[in-house]
Amino acid sequence: MMDWNKLITTKRFGLEDFHDAKKQDRTEFQRDFDRLIFSAPFRRLQNKTQVFPLPGSIFVHNRLTHSLEVSCVGRSLGNSIAKMLKEKHGPSITDNIQEIGAIVSAGCLAHDMGNPPFGHSGETAIASYFSEGDGQALKERYGLSDSQWNDIIHFEGNANAFRLLTHQFNGRRKGGFVLTYSTIASIVKYPYKSDYVSEKKKKFGFFQSETADFKKLADDLGMIQLDEDKYARHPLVYLVEAADDICYEIMDIEDAHKLRLLSNDEAKNLLLNYFSEDQVERKRAHMKDVEDENEQIAYLRSSVIGVLVDECSKAFIQHEDEILSGTFTGSLIDYVSERVGGAYKKCQEVSVKKIYRSHLVMDIEIAGYNIIYTLIDKVINAVFNPEKAYSRQLIDRIPEQYETQDEDPYKRIIAVLDYISGMTDIYALDLYRKITGISIPIL
């Protein structure tokens, strides 16, 4: 059974020798939040696609606005859970339990920071270059291990986020972002390495290069070890995941309404499904005071988020023992009441049919795939053939923080993925145009 008194710690990754229990007006977890907000990788999320193409005449969510909203919902979930846990356990639980809201809100800010440009199509392009494209030859040519190769052919934004937060890049300080152990652990949805990827579990939480770092963190927090390189989730992961689930599904409905992929009635009905008949009558009465359709949808969206936060908080407390013992399965959304769960599933069904498979979304995914695939091909060829004139020109564009000239071929490939995945959509498109000769700078 995991112990809250160990699970929440102010120990910082990379600064373990300087750990102390000092008291400040701004807590260590609030410092994590601020550190992420002011970081360059977080700012770059403003030009990374969430679902719909960027930029557009109608403002829809990008990775930055999505992460900020997830953080707000995560804070509400965390504060609610903290209060319930304090009431349930009394003085036996750590005083740091009151910081759950701050930890989860910081984790929510970081949860998408490892995603490459163009969302999931970017991930697919990276993985398929090595599993299906010219990159297939690299495993045998350079003697990569099966574990190293699994990292590459199953490239995963979640694992990349853990690396981004913890890896010491060239010229940077030890410990990466030097966040608290608890904040880092809260984003690892899949606490195992790529060797455990299967048809049922297609994602993983950390690369081979960060395995030792994750195990050090997990063991210190008292996370339950299920296998050699596989652990049970840190409990706060369920809150970060729930906040993401809530925002992803509900905000996509609002964006789809703005883009006229869903009619006003369709969007309203989807959101009203979350409420009882009496509540629906009251909601409709409130909406009569507002003529603007977008504001009506925004009002319902806000109400639905409140319902889901309340339901997920109750589910967490009801299943606390299972969560702490590592036996809890699924996500908190799976354990909400029947009416709310049914409304959520209906939103999912409509999203798949009318949003994720719309030409607007599929066109950007196709374009994004080709852009990222081409960039990977060009940069990989350059770093493995640095003696060529063209390679030298391309390598000179890569910032020195990326270890693209490392003697270890695996580390060299991972460094290329660091570089590509850190790009914004706009930067990737601009570089693609330049190296393919579509666009030539005016001198």
C-alpha positions as CSV (number, residue, x, y, z in Angstrom):
1,M,0.0,0.0,0.0
2,M,1.4,3.4,-1.0
3,D,1.7,6.0,1.8
4,W,0.6,9.6,1.3
5,N,3.4,10.7,3.7
6,K,5.9,9.4,1.2
7,L,4.0,10.2,-2.0
8,I,4.0,13.9,-1.4
9,T,7.5,15.3,-1.0
10,T,9.3,18.6,-1.7
11,K,12.5,16.8,-2.7
12,R,13.7,18.2,-6.1
13,F,15.1,16.1,-8.9
14,G,18.7,16.9,-9.4
15,L,19.0,18.8,-6.1
16,E,18.6,15.9,-3.7
17,D,21.7,16.8,-1.7
18,F,20.2,20.2,-0.9
19,H,16.8,19.0,0.2
20,D,15.4,20.5,3.3
21,A,12.0,21.3,4.8
22,K,12.3,25.0,4.7
23,K,9.1,27.1,4.9
24,Q,8.4,29.9,2.5
25,D,5.4,32.0,1.6
26,R,5.5,30.3,-1.8
27,T,5.5,26.5,-1.5
28,E,7.8,24.2,-3.4
29,F,4.9,23.0,-5.5
30,Q,3.9,26.5,-6.4
31,R,7.5,27.1,-7.4
32,D,7.1,24.1,-9.8
33,F,4.0,25.7,-11.3
34,D,5.8,29.1,-11.8
35,R,8.9,27.4,-13.2
36,L,6.8,25.6,-15.9
37,I,4.8,28.7,-16.7
38,F,7.9,30.8,-17.4
39,S,9.7,28.1,-19.4
40,A,10.4,28.2,-23.2
41,P,9.0,24.7,-23.9
42,F,5.7,25.7,-22.2
43,R,5.5,28.9,-24.2
44,R,6.0,27.0,-27.4
45,L,2.8,25.1,-26.8
46,Q,0.9,28.2,-28.1
47,N,1.9,27.2,-31.6
48,K,1.2,23.5,-31.4
49,T,-2.0,22.0,-32.7
50,Q,-4.5,20.6,-30.1
51,V,-7.2,19.3,-32.5
52,F,-8.0,21.9,-35.0
53,P,-5.5,23.6,-37.4
54,L,-3.6,26.7,-36.4
55,P,-3.8,29.6,-36.9
56,G,-7.4,30.4,-38.0
57,S,-9.9,33.2,-38.2
58,I,-11.9,31.6,-35.4
59,F,-9.9,31.1,-32.2
60,V,-9.9,27.5,-31.0
61,H,-7.7,25.7,-28.5
62,N,-4.0,25.1,-29.0
63,R,-1.8,23.1,-26.7
64,L,-1.1,26.1,-24.5
65,T,-4.7,27.1,-23.9
66,H,-5.6,23.5,-23.4
67,S,-2.9,23.0,-20.8
68,L,-3.9,26.1,-18.9
69,E,-7.5,25.0,-18.7
70,V,-6.5,21.5,-17.7
71,S,-4.4,23.0,-15.0
72,C,-7.4,25.0,-13.6
73,V,-9.6,21.9,-13.6
74,G,-6.7,19.9,-12.0
75,R,-6.4,22.5,-9.3
76,S,-10.1,22.2,-8.5
77,L,-9.9,18.4,-8.4
78,G,-6.8,18.5,-6.2
79,N,-8.2,21.0,-3.7
80,S,-11.4,18.9,-3.5
81,I,-9.5,15.7,-2.9
82,A,-7.2,17.3,-0.4
83,K,-10.2,18.4,1.7
84,M,-11.8,15.0,1.6
85,L,-8.6,13.2,2.5
86,K,-8.0,15.4,5.4
87,E,-11.5,14.8,6.7
88,K,-11.2,11.0,6.1
89,H,-7.7,10.5,7.7
90,G,-7.4,13.3,10.2
91,P,-4.0,14.1,11.7
92,S,-2.5,10.8,10.5
93,I,-2.0,12.2,7.0
94,T,0.8,14.5,6.0
95,D,0.3,18.3,6.2
96,N,1.5,18.4,2.6
97,I,-1.8,16.8,1.6
98,Q,-3.2,20.4,1.3
99,E,-0.8,20.9,-1.6
100,I,-2.4,18.4,-3.9
101,G,-4.1,21.1,-5.8
102,A,-0.8,22.9,-6.5
103,I,0.9,19.6,-7.5
104,V,-1.8,18.5,-9.8
105,S,-2.1,22.0,-11.4
106,A,1.6,22.0,-12.1
107,G,1.5,18.4,-13.5
108,C,-1.3,19.5,-15.8
109,L,0.8,22.3,-17.2
110,A,3.5,19.8,-18.1
111,H,1.4,16.9,-19.3
112,D,1.6,17.8,-23.0
113,M,5.1,19.4,-23.1
114,G,6.6,16.3,-24.8
115,N,4.2,16.3,-27.7
116,P,5.8,16.9,-31.1
117,P,4.3,19.4,-33.7
118,F,0.9,18.4,-35.2
119,G,-0.2,16.3,-32.3
120,H,-0.7,12.6,-32.8
121,S,0.1,12.7,-36.5
122,G,3.6,14.0,-35.5
123,E,4.1,11.1,-33.1
124,T,3.0,8.6,-35.8
125,A,5.3,10.2,-38.4
126,I,8.3,9.9,-36.1
127,A,7.5,6.2,-35.2
128,S,6.7,5.1,-38.7
129,Y,9.9,6.6,-40.2
130,F,11.8,4.0,-38.1
131,S,9.3,1.1,-38.2
132,E,8.4,1.4,-41.9
133,G,10.6,4.0,-43.6
134,D,14.3,4.4,-44.4
135,G,15.1,4.5,-40.6
136,Q,14.5,0.7,-40.4
137,A,18.1,0.1,-41.4
138,L,19.5,1.9,-38.4
139,K,18.9,-0.8,-35.8
140,E,21.0,-3.4,-37.5
141,R,23.6,-1.0,-38.9
142,Y,24.4,0.5,-35.5
143,G,23.6,-2.4,-33.2
144,L,20.8,-0.9,-31.2
145,S,19.3,-3.1,-28.5
146,D,15.7,-4.2,-28.6
147,S,14.8,-1.9,-25.7
148,Q,16.4,1.1,-27.5
149,W,14.7,0.3,-30.7
150,N,11.3,0.0,-29.0
151,D,11.7,3.6,-27.7
152,I,12.1,4.8,-31.2
153,I,9.5,2.8,-33.2
154,H,6.9,3.5,-30.5
155,F,7.9,7.2,-30.0
156,E,5.6,8.5,-27.3
157,G,4.9,12.1,-26.2
158,N,4.3,11.0,-22.6
159,A,7.8,9.5,-22.3
160,N,9.2,12.5,-24.1
161,A,7.7,14.8,-21.5
162,F,9.4,12.9,-18.7
163,R,12.7,13.2,-20.6
164,L,12.2,16.9,-21.2
165,L,11.6,17.6,-17.5
166,T,14.5,15.5,-16.2
167,H,17.3,15.3,-18.8
168,Q,20.4,17.4,-18.5
169,F,20.8,18.8,-22.0
170,N,24.1,20.3,-23.1
171,G,24.9,23.5,-21.3
172,R,21.9,23.0,-18.9
173,R,21.8,22.2,-15.2
174,K,21.6,18.7,-13.7
175,G,18.0,17.6,-13.1
176,G,16.4,19.3,-16.1
177,F,13.6,21.5,-14.8
178,V,14.6,20.5,-11.2
179,L,10.9,19.9,-10.2
180,T,9.7,18.1,-7.1
181,Y,9.5,14.3,-7.3
182,S,5.7,14.5,-6.7
183,T,5.1,16.9,-9.6
184,I,7.2,14.8,-12.0
185,A,5.5,11.6,-11.0
186,S,2.0,13.1,-11.4
187,I,2.4,13.2,-15.2
188,V,3.7,9.6,-15.8
189,K,0.4,7.9,-16.9
190,Y,2.2,4.8,-18.1
191,P,4.9,4.0,-15.4
192,Y,6.8,1.4,-17.5
193,K,9.3,1.4,-20.4
194,S,8.6,0.7,-24.0
195,D,9.4,-3.1,-23.6
196,Y,5.9,-3.4,-22.2
197,V,4.1,-1.9,-25.2
198,S,1.6,-4.3,-26.7
199,E,-1.6,-4.3,-28.7
200,K,-3.6,-3.4,-25.6
201,K,-1.0,-1.0,-24.2
202,K,0.4,1.1,-27.0
203,K,1.9,3.9,-24.8
204,F,4.7,4.0,-22.2
205,G,6.1,6.5,-19.7
206,F,9.9,6.8,-20.1
207,F,12.7,6.0,-22.5
208,Q,15.5,3.5,-21.9
209,S,17.8,6.5,-21.3
210,E,15.6,7.7,-18.4
211,T,14.8,4.3,-16.8
212,A,17.3,4.7,-13.9
213,D,16.0,8.2,-13.3
214,F,12.4,7.1,-13.1
215,K,13.2,4.1,-10.8
216,K,15.1,6.4,-8.4
217,L,12.1,8.8,-8.3
218,A,9.5,6.0,-8.0
219,D,11.4,4.1,-5.3
220,D,11.8,7.2,-3.2
221,L,8.1,8.0,-3.4
222,G,7.2,4.5,-2.4
223,M,5.4,3.7,-5.7
224,I,4.5,0.0,-5.9
225,Q,6.9,-2.0,-8.2
226,L,5.0,-4.5,-10.3
227,D,7.9,-5.8,-12.4
228,E,11.5,-5.0,-13.0
229,D,10.8,-1.8,-14.9
230,K,7.1,-1.4,-14.3
231,Y,5.3,0.4,-11.4
232,A,1.8,1.2,-10.3
233,R,0.8,4.8,-11.0
234,H,1.4,7.6,-8.5
235,P,-2.2,8.4,-7.2
236,L,-2.1,12.0,-8.5
237,V,-1.7,10.7,-12.0
238,Y,-5.4,9.9,-11.9
239,L,-6.3,13.5,-11.2
240,V,-4.1,14.9,-14.0
241,E,-5.6,12.3,-16.3
242,A,-9.2,13.2,-15.2
243,A,-8.6,16.9,-15.7
244,D,-7.2,16.2,-19.2
245,D,-10.2,13.9,-20.0
246,I,-12.7,16.5,-18.9
247,C,-11.2,19.4,-20.8
248,Y,-10.3,17.5,-23.9
249,E,-13.8,16.1,-24.5
250,I,-15.9,19.1,-23.3
251,M,-13.7,21.9,-24.9
252,D,-13.7,20.0,-28.2
253,I,-17.5,20.2,-28.3
254,E,-17.3,24.0,-27.7
255,D,-14.7,24.4,-30.4
256,A,-16.7,22.3,-32.9
257,H,-19.7,24.5,-32.2
258,K,-17.7,27.6,-33.0
259,L,-16.4,26.1,-36.2
260,R,-20.0,25.0,-37.1
261,L,-19.1,21.3,-37.2
262,L,-21.9,21.0,-34.6
263,S,-25.1,23.0,-34.7
264,N,-26.2,25.0,-31.7
265,D,-28.9,22.4,-30.9
266,E,-26.5,19.5,-31.2
267,A,-24.0,21.1,-28.9
268,K,-26.6,22.1,-26.3
269,N,-28.2,18.7,-26.2
270,L,-24.8,17.0,-25.8
271,L,-24.1,19.2,-22.7
272,L,-27.6,19.1,-21.3
273,N,-27.4,15.3,-21.2
274,Y,-25.2,15.6,-18.1
275,F,-28.1,17.0,-16.0
276,S,-31.4,15.6,-14.5
277,E,-34.7,16.8,-16.0
278,D,-35.1,19.4,-13.2
279,Q,-31.6,20.7,-13.8
280,V,-32.2,20.9,-17.5
281,E,-35.2,23.1,-17.0
282,R,-33.2,25.4,-14.8
283,K,-30.3,25.5,-17.3
284,R,-32.7,26.4,-20.1
285,A,-34.3,29.2,-18.0
286,H,-30.8,30.7,-17.3
287,M,-29.9,30.5,-21.0
288,K,-32.9,32.6,-21.9
289,D,-31.2,35.6,-20.3
290,V,-28.3,35.4,-22.8
291,E,-28.9,35.7,-26.6
292,D,-25.4,35.0,-27.7
293,E,-25.2,31.3,-28.7
294,N,-21.5,31.0,-27.9
295,E,-22.1,32.3,-24.4
296,Q,-24.9,29.9,-23.9
297,I,-22.6,27.0,-24.8
298,A,-19.9,28.5,-22.6
299,Y,-22.3,28.5,-19.7
300,L,-23.3,24.9,-20.2
301,R,-19.6,23.9,-20.6
302,S,-18.8,25.5,-17.3
303,S,-21.6,23.7,-15.6
304,V,-20.6,20.3,-17.1
305,I,-17.0,20.7,-15.9
306,G,-18.3,21.4,-12.4
307,V,-20.4,18.2,-12.5
308,L,-17.4,16.1,-13.7
309,V,-15.0,17.6,-11.1
310,D,-17.5,16.6,-8.4
311,E,-18.1,13.1,-9.7
312,C,-14.4,12.4,-10.3
313,S,-13.5,13.6,-6.8
314,K,-16.0,11.3,-5.3
315,A,-14.8,8.4,-7.4
316,F,-11.2,9.0,-6.2
317,I,-12.2,8.9,-2.5
318,Q,-14.4,5.9,-3.0
319,H,-11.6,3.9,-4.6
320,E,-8.6,5.4,-2.6
321,D,-7.6,2.0,-1.2
322,E,-7.5,0.4,-4.7
323,I,-5.5,3.4,-6.0
324,L,-3.0,3.2,-3.2
325,S,-2.6,-0.6,-3.5
326,G,-2.0,-0.3,-7.3
327,T,-5.1,-2.4,-8.1
328,F,-7.3,0.3,-9.5
329,T,-8.0,-0.1,-13.2
330,G,-9.2,2.4,-15.8
331,S,-9.6,6.2,-15.3
332,L,-11.8,8.1,-12.8
333,I,-14.2,9.0,-15.7
334,D,-15.0,5.3,-15.9
335,Y,-16.5,5.4,-12.3
336,V,-18.8,8.4,-12.5
337,S,-22.6,8.0,-12.2
338,E,-24.6,6.3,-14.9
339,R,-26.2,9.5,-16.3
340,V,-22.9,11.5,-16.4
341,G,-21.0,8.5,-17.8
342,G,-23.6,8.0,-20.5
343,A,-23.4,11.7,-21.4
344,Y,-19.6,11.6,-21.6
345,K,-19.7,8.6,-23.9
346,K,-22.2,10.3,-26.2
347,C,-19.8,13.2,-26.4
348,Q,-17.0,10.8,-27.3
349,E,-19.0,9.2,-30.0
350,V,-20.0,12.5,-31.6
351,S,-16.4,13.7,-31.4
352,V,-15.1,10.8,-33.3
353,K,-17.7,11.0,-36.0
354,K,-18.0,14.7,-36.5
355,I,-14.8,16.2,-35.2
356,Y,-11.8,13.9,-35.3
357,R,-12.8,12.5,-38.7
358,S,-13.7,15.9,-40.2
359,H,-11.8,17.0,-43.3
360,L,-10.6,20.1,-41.3
361,V,-8.8,17.9,-38.8
362,M,-7.7,15.1,-41.2
363,D,-6.2,17.5,-43.6
364,I,-3.9,19.0,-40.9
365,E,-2.9,15.5,-39.8
366,I,-2.0,14.5,-43.3
367,A,0.1,17.6,-43.8
368,G,1.7,17.4,-40.4
369,Y,2.6,13.8,-41.0
370,N,4.5,14.6,-44.2
371,I,6.2,17.6,-42.7
372,I,7.5,15.7,-39.7
373,Y,8.4,12.6,-41.7
374,T,10.5,14.7,-44.1
375,L,12.3,16.6,-41.3
376,I,13.2,13.4,-39.5
377,D,14.6,11.9,-42.7
378,K,16.7,15.0,-43.5
379,V,18.1,15.5,-40.0
380,I,18.8,11.7,-39.3
381,N,20.7,11.5,-42.6
382,A,22.6,14.6,-41.7
383,V,23.7,13.5,-38.2
384,F,24.8,10.0,-39.4
385,N,26.6,11.4,-42.4
386,P,28.2,14.6,-41.0
387,E,31.0,14.6,-43.5
388,K,28.7,15.6,-46.4
389,A,28.5,19.3,-47.2
390,Y,24.7,19.5,-47.0
391,S,24.7,17.6,-43.7
392,R,27.1,20.1,-42.2
393,Q,24.8,23.0,-43.2
394,L,21.8,21.3,-41.7
395,I,23.6,20.3,-38.5
396,D,24.7,23.9,-38.0
397,R,21.1,24.9,-37.6
398,I,20.6,22.5,-34.7
399,P,21.0,24.2,-31.2
400,E,24.1,23.0,-29.3
401,Q,21.9,21.8,-26.4
402,Y,21.0,18.7,-28.5
403,E,23.6,15.9,-28.4
404,T,23.4,15.1,-32.1
405,Q,27.1,14.2,-32.3
406,D,27.1,11.8,-29.4
407,E,29.2,8.6,-30.1
408,D,26.3,6.4,-29.0
409,P,23.9,6.0,-32.0
410,Y,20.9,5.6,-29.8
411,K,21.6,8.9,-28.0
412,R,22.2,10.5,-31.4
413,I,18.7,9.4,-32.6
414,I,17.1,10.5,-29.3
415,A,18.8,13.9,-29.6
416,V,17.3,14.3,-33.1
417,L,13.9,13.5,-31.7
418,D,14.5,16.0,-28.9
419,Y,15.1,18.7,-31.6
420,I,12.1,17.7,-33.8
421,S,9.6,17.2,-31.0
422,G,10.5,20.6,-29.5
423,M,9.5,22.5,-32.6
424,T,6.2,24.4,-33.0
425,D,3.9,23.7,-35.9
426,I,4.9,27.0,-37.5
427,Y,8.7,26.4,-37.1
428,A,8.4,22.9,-38.4
429,L,6.5,24.1,-41.5
430,D,9.0,26.9,-42.1
431,L,12.0,24.6,-41.8
432,Y,10.3,22.1,-44.1
433,R,9.7,24.7,-46.8
434,K,13.3,25.9,-46.6
435,I,15.1,22.5,-46.7
436,T,12.8,21.3,-49.5
437,G,13.3,24.5,-51.5
438,I,9.6,25.5,-51.4
439,S,10.5,28.7,-49.7
440,I,13.8,30.7,-50.2
441,P,14.6,33.6,-47.8
442,I,14.8,37.0,-49.5
443,L,18.3,38.4,-49.0
